């Protein structure tokens, strides 16, 4: 089934309504789970109390993983 779907996701305790392609729902929900899990790691294991700081560090973690995977793909294609 294709088309738009309205969902609500919760990241770092805040709700965000989204309109997405139905085909992307599973990947969006998985991403939300991963983000919240990473925030929990930063708050519990690294003593970060501020949710904004934990969210920023989580974004940095995920963005660096993306950049690393881009580098690996570029190296493999050469």
N, CA, C and O atoms as a GROMACS GRO file, in nm:
protein
  312
    1UNK      N    1   0.084  -0.117   0.000
    1UNK     CA    2   0.000   0.000   0.000
    1UNK      C    3   0.089   0.124   0.000
    1UNK      O    4   0.179   0.135   0.083
    2UNK      N    5   0.066   0.215  -0.091
    2UNK     CA    6   0.147   0.336  -0.098
    2UNK      C    7   0.067   0.456  -0.052
    2UNK      O    8  -0.052   0.443  -0.021
    3UNK      N    9   0.130   0.570  -0.047
    3UNK     CA   10   0.064   0.692  -0.006
    3UNK      C   11   0.121   0.747   0.122
    3UNK      O   12   0.212   0.689   0.182
    4UNK      N   13   0.067   0.859   0.163
    4UNK     CA   14   0.114   0.928   0.283
    4UNK      C   15   0.049   0.869   0.408
    4UNK      O   16  -0.063   0.819   0.406
    5UNK      N   17   0.125   0.877   0.516
    5UNK     CA   18   0.080   0.826   0.644
    5UNK      C   19   0.119   0.929   0.750
    5UNK      O   20   0.230   0.981   0.747
    6UNK      N   21   0.027   0.957   0.842
    6UNK     CA   22   0.058   1.047   0.952
    6UNK      C   23   0.093   0.963   1.073
    6UNK      O   24   0.014   0.879   1.116
    7UNK      N   25   0.214   0.986   1.128
    7UNK     CA   26   0.256   0.916   1.248
    7UNK      C   27   0.306   1.017   1.350
    7UNK      O   28   0.338   1.131   1.317
    8UNK      N   29   0.312   0.972   1.472
    8UNK     CA   30   0.372   1.051   1.580
    8UNK      C   31   0.488   0.971   1.634
    8UNK      O   32   0.476   0.852   1.661
    9UNK      N   33   0.601   1.037   1.649
    9UNK     CA   34   0.718   0.972   1.709
    9UNK      C   35   0.761   1.053   1.831
    9UNK      O   36   0.736   1.173   1.840
   10UNK      N   37   0.826   0.984   1.924
   10UNK     CA   38   0.876   1.050   2.044
   10UNK      C   39   1.027   1.033   2.049
   10UNK      O   40   1.078   0.921   2.051
   11UNK      N   41   1.096   1.145   2.051
   11UNK     CA   42   1.242   1.146   2.060
   11UNK      C   43   1.280   1.232   2.180
   11UNK      O   44   1.238   1.348   2.190
   12UNK      N   45   1.359   1.174   2.269
   12UNK     CA   46   1.404   1.244   2.390
   12UNK      C   47   1.286   1.302   2.469
   12UNK      O   48   1.296   1.411   2.525
   13UNK      N   49   1.176   1.227   2.473
   13UNK     CA   50   1.061   1.269   2.551
   13UNK      C   51   0.970   1.371   2.487
   13UNK      O   52   0.873   1.416   2.548
   14UNK      N   53   1.001   1.410   2.362
   14UNK     CA   54   0.916   1.508   2.292
   14UNK      C   55   0.848   1.442   2.173
   14UNK      O   56   0.908   1.359   2.104
   15UNK      N   57   0.723   1.478   2.151
   15UNK     CA   58   0.644   1.420   2.042
   15UNK      C   59   0.659   1.502   1.914
   15UNK      O   60   0.659   1.625   1.917
   16UNK      N   61   0.671   1.430   1.803
   16UNK     CA   62   0.684   1.493   1.673
   16UNK      C   63   0.588   1.428   1.574
   16UNK      O   64   0.603   1.310   1.542
   17UNK      N   65   0.490   1.503   1.526
   17UNK     CA   66   0.402   1.448   1.422
   17UNK      C   67   0.474   1.455   1.287
   17UNK      O   68   0.544   1.551   1.258
   18UNK      N   69   0.454   1.353   1.206
   18UNK     CA   70   0.520   1.347   1.075
   18UNK      C   71   0.422   1.296   0.970
   18UNK      O   72   0.333   1.215   0.999
   19UNK      N   73   0.440   1.344   0.850
   19UNK     CA   74   0.371   1.289   0.733
   19UNK      C   75   0.480   1.223   0.649
   19UNK      O   76   0.571   1.290   0.600
   20UNK      N   77   0.469   1.094   0.631
   20UNK     CA   78   0.573   1.019   0.561
   20UNK      C   79   0.511   0.928   0.456
   20UNK      O   80   0.391   0.903   0.456
   21UNK      N   81   0.595   0.880   0.366
   21UNK     CA   82   0.551   0.777   0.274
   21UNK      C   83   0.529   0.650   0.355
   21UNK      O   84   0.610   0.615   0.441
   22UNK      N   85   0.422   0.582   0.328
   22UNK     CA   86   0.389   0.459   0.400
   22UNK      C   87   0.505   0.359   0.398
   22UNK      O   88   0.529   0.288   0.496
   23UNK      N   89   0.577   0.354   0.288
   23UNK     CA   90   0.688   0.260   0.272
   23UNK      C   91   0.806   0.291   0.365
   23UNK      O   92   0.893   0.206   0.384
   24UNK      N   93   0.810   0.410   0.422
   24UNK     CA   94   0.921   0.451   0.509
   24UNK      C   95   0.891   0.432   0.658
   24UNK      O   96   0.978   0.457   0.741
   25UNK      N   97   0.769   0.390   0.692
   25UNK     CA   98   0.730   0.386   0.833
   25UNK      C   99   0.823   0.298   0.916
   25UNK      O  100   0.867   0.340   1.023
   26UNK      N  101   0.852   0.179   0.870
   26UNK     CA  102   0.935   0.088   0.949
   26UNK      C  103   1.074   0.145   0.972
   26UNK      O  104   1.127   0.136   1.083
   27UNK      N  105   1.134   0.204   0.870
   27UNK     CA  106   1.268   0.260   0.886
   27UNK      C  107   1.267   0.382   0.978
   27UNK      O  108   1.361   0.402   1.054
   28UNK      N  109   1.163   0.463   0.972
   28UNK     CA  110   1.151   0.579   1.062
   28UNK      C  111   1.138   0.533   1.206
   28UNK      O  112   1.206   0.585   1.294
   29UNK      N  113   1.052   0.436   1.230
   29UNK     CA  114   1.032   0.387   1.367
   29UNK      C  115   1.158   0.322   1.423
   29UNK      O  116   1.190   0.338   1.541
   30UNK      N  117   1.230   0.249   1.339
   30UNK     CA  118   1.356   0.190   1.381
   30UNK      C  119   1.459   0.299   1.413
   30UNK      O  120   1.532   0.288   1.511
   31UNK      N  121   1.464   0.401   1.331
   31UNK     CA  122   1.556   0.513   1.356
   31UNK      C  123   1.524   0.580   1.489
   31UNK      O  124   1.615   0.614   1.565
   32UNK      N  125   1.397   0.600   1.518
   32UNK     CA  126   1.355   0.660   1.644
   32UNK      C  127   1.400   0.574   1.762
   32UNK      O  128   1.451   0.625   1.862
   33UNK      N  129   1.381   0.442   1.750
   33UNK     CA  130   1.426   0.351   1.856
   33UNK      C  131   1.576   0.362   1.877
   33UNK      O  132   1.623   0.367   1.991
   34UNK      N  133   1.652   0.367   1.768
   34UNK     CA  134   1.797   0.377   1.777
   34UNK      C  135   1.841   0.508   1.840
   34UNK      O  136   1.934   0.511   1.921
   35UNK      N  137   1.776   0.617   1.802
   35UNK     CA  138   1.808   0.748   1.859
   35UNK      C  139   1.782   0.749   2.009
   35UNK      O  140   1.867   0.792   2.087
   36UNK      N  141   1.665   0.701   2.049
   36UNK     CA  142   1.632   0.700   2.192
   36UNK      C  143   1.725   0.608   2.271
   36UNK      O  144   1.759   0.638   2.385
   37UNK      N  145   1.765   0.496   2.212
   37UNK     CA  146   1.859   0.406   2.278
   37UNK      C  147   1.994   0.474   2.296
   37UNK      O  148   2.057   0.460   2.401
   38UNK      N  149   2.039   0.547   2.194
   38UNK     CA  150   2.168   0.615   2.203
   38UNK      C  151   2.162   0.727   2.307
   38UNK      O  152   2.259   0.749   2.380
   39UNK      N  153   2.052   0.798   2.313
   39UNK     CA  154   2.033   0.902   2.415
   39UNK      C  155   2.043   0.840   2.554
   39UNK      O  156   2.106   0.896   2.644
   40UNK      N  157   1.982   0.724   2.571
   40UNK     CA  158   1.986   0.654   2.700
   40UNK      C  159   2.131   0.616   2.736
   40UNK      O  160   2.171   0.629   2.852
   41UNK      N  161   2.208   0.571   2.638
   41UNK     CA  162   2.348   0.537   2.662
   41UNK      C  163   2.424   0.659   2.711
   41UNK      O  164   2.500   0.651   2.808
   42UNK      N  165   2.405   0.772   2.645
   42UNK     CA  166   2.477   0.894   2.686
   42UNK      C  167   2.433   0.943   2.823
   42UNK      O  168   2.516   0.993   2.900
   43UNK      N  169   2.306   0.930   2.857
   43UNK     CA  170   2.260   0.977   2.988
   43UNK      C  171   2.302   0.883   3.100
   43UNK      O  172   2.339   0.929   3.208
   44UNK      N  173   2.297   0.752   3.076
   44UNK     CA  174   2.330   0.657   3.182
   44UNK      C  175   2.479   0.631   3.194
   44UNK      O  176   2.533   0.630   3.305
   45UNK      N  177   2.546   0.609   3.083
   45UNK     CA  178   2.686   0.568   3.087
   45UNK      C  179   2.786   0.683   3.088
   45UNK      O  180   2.900   0.666   3.131
   46UNK      N  181   2.744   0.798   3.039
   46UNK     CA  182   2.838   0.910   3.029
   46UNK      C  183   2.800   1.028   3.117
   46UNK      O  184   2.865   1.132   3.114
   47UNK      N  185   2.694   1.012   3.195
   47UNK     CA  186   2.657   1.115   3.291
   47UNK      C  187   2.602   1.243   3.231
   47UNK      O  188   2.601   1.346   3.298
   48UNK      N  189   2.558   1.239   3.108
   48UNK     CA  190   2.501   1.358   3.046
   48UNK      C  191   2.357   1.372   3.095
   48UNK      O  192   2.274   1.285   3.070
   49UNK      N  193   2.329   1.480   3.164
   49UNK     CA  194   2.197   1.500   3.225
   49UNK      C  195   2.099   1.575   3.132
   49UNK      O  196   1.980   1.546   3.132
   50UNK      N  197   2.151   1.668   3.056
   50UNK     CA  198   2.067   1.751   2.970
   50UNK      C  199   2.029   1.672   2.844
   50UNK      O  200   2.115   1.625   2.771
   51UNK      N  201   1.898   1.660   2.819
   51UNK     CA  202   1.852   1.582   2.703
   51UNK      C  203   1.899   1.644   2.572
   51UNK      O  204   1.927   1.572   2.476
   52UNK      N  205   1.909   1.775   2.566
   52UNK     CA  206   1.958   1.842   2.445
   52UNK      C  207   2.102   1.801   2.417
   52UNK      O  208   2.138   1.775   2.302
   53UNK      N  209   2.184   1.795   2.520
   53UNK     CA  210   2.323   1.753   2.503
   53UNK      C  211   2.331   1.606   2.461
   53UNK      O  212   2.411   1.571   2.374
   54UNK      N  213   2.249   1.521   2.522
   54UNK     CA  214   2.247   1.379   2.486
   54UNK      C  215   2.200   1.362   2.342
   54UNK      O  216   2.252   1.277   2.269
   55UNK      N  217   2.102   1.441   2.300
   55UNK     CA  218   2.054   1.436   2.163
   55UNK      C  219   2.162   1.482   2.065
   55UNK      O  220   2.181   1.421   1.960
   56UNK      N  221   2.232   1.589   2.100
   56UNK     CA  222   2.340   1.640   2.014
   56UNK      C  223   2.451   1.536   2.000
   56UNK      O  224   2.500   1.513   1.889
   57UNK      N  225   2.490   1.474   2.109
   57UNK     CA  226   2.594   1.371   2.105
   57UNK      C  227   2.548   1.250   2.024
   57UNK      O  228   2.627   1.189   1.953
   58UNK      N  229   2.421   1.215   2.035
   58UNK     CA  230   2.366   1.104   1.958
   58UNK      C  231   2.370   1.137   1.809
   58UNK      O  232   2.406   1.052   1.727
   59UNK      N  233   2.333   1.258   1.774
   59UNK     CA  234   2.339   1.301   1.633
   59UNK      C  235   2.482   1.293   1.581
   59UNK      O  236   2.506   1.247   1.469
   60UNK      N  237   2.576   1.337   1.661
   60UNK     CA  238   2.716   1.330   1.622
   60UNK      C  239   2.760   1.186   1.602
   60UNK      O  240   2.831   1.155   1.506
   61UNK      N  241   2.718   1.098   1.690
   61UNK     CA  242   2.752   0.956   1.680
   61UNK      C  243   2.700   0.898   1.549
   61UNK      O  244   2.774   0.832   1.476
   62UNK      N  245   2.572   0.924   1.518
   62UNK     CA  246   2.512   0.869   1.397
   62UNK      C  247   2.572   0.932   1.271
   62UNK      O  248   2.596   0.863   1.172
   63UNK      N  249   2.596   1.063   1.274
   63UNK     CA  250   2.653   1.130   1.157
   63UNK      C  251   2.794   1.080   1.129
   63UNK      O  252   2.832   1.065   1.013
   64UNK      N  253   2.871   1.055   1.234
   64UNK     CA  254   3.006   1.004   1.211
   64UNK      C  255   3.003   0.863   1.155
   64UNK      O  256   3.089   0.826   1.076
   65UNK      N  257   2.904   0.783   1.195
   65UNK     CA  258   2.888   0.648   1.139
   65UNK      C  259   2.854   0.656   0.990
   65UNK      O  260   2.902   0.576   0.910
   66UNK      N  261   2.770   0.752   0.953
   66UNK     CA  262   2.735   0.771   0.811
   66UNK      C  263   2.858   0.810   0.732
   66UNK      O  264   2.883   0.756   0.624
   67UNK      N  265   2.936   0.904   0.785
   67UNK     CA  266   3.056   0.948   0.716
   67UNK      C  267   3.157   0.834   0.702
   67UNK      O  268   3.222   0.820   0.599
   68UNK      N  269   3.169   0.754   0.807
   68UNK     CA  270   3.260   0.640   0.802
   68UNK      C  271   3.215   0.540   0.696
   68UNK      O  272   3.297   0.488   0.621
   69UNK      N  273   3.086   0.515   0.689
   69UNK     CA  274   3.037   0.420   0.589
   69UNK      C  275   3.052   0.475   0.447
   69UNK      O  276   3.075   0.399   0.354
   70UNK      N  277   3.040   0.606   0.431
   70UNK     CA  278   3.066   0.667   0.300
   70UNK      C  279   3.211   0.645   0.259
   70UNK      O  280   3.239   0.612   0.144
   71UNK      N  281   3.302   0.664   0.353
   71UNK     CA  282   3.443   0.643   0.327
   71UNK      C  283   3.472   0.499   0.290
   71UNK      O  284   3.551   0.474   0.200
   72UNK      N  285   3.409   0.405   0.359
   72UNK     CA  286   3.429   0.264   0.328
   72UNK      C  287   3.377   0.230   0.190
   72UNK      O  288   3.439   0.151   0.118
   73UNK      N  289   3.266   0.287   0.153
   73UNK     CA  290   3.210   0.261   0.020
   73UNK      C  291   3.301   0.320  -0.088
   73UNK      O  292   3.325   0.256  -0.190
   74UNK      N  293   3.351   0.442  -0.064
   74UNK     CA  294   3.440   0.505  -0.163
   74UNK      C  295   3.569   0.424  -0.178
   74UNK      O  296   3.618   0.406  -0.289
   75UNK      N  297   3.623   0.377  -0.067
   75UNK     CA  298   3.747   0.299  -0.074
   75UNK      C  299   3.727   0.167  -0.148
   75UNK      O  300   3.814   0.124  -0.223
   76UNK      N  301   3.612   0.103  -0.126
   76UNK     CA  302   3.584  -0.024  -0.191
   76UNK      C  303   3.565  -0.007  -0.341
   76UNK      O  304   3.596  -0.098  -0.418
   77UNK      N  305   3.514   0.110  -0.385
   77UNK     CA  306   3.488   0.130  -0.528
   77UNK      C  307   3.614   0.169  -0.605
   77UNK      O  308   3.613   0.165  -0.728
   78UNK      N  309   3.722   0.206  -0.536
   78UNK     CA  310   3.846   0.245  -0.604
   78UNK      C  311   3.932   0.127  -0.635
   78UNK      O  312   4.040   0.142  -0.691
   0.00000   0.00000   0.00000
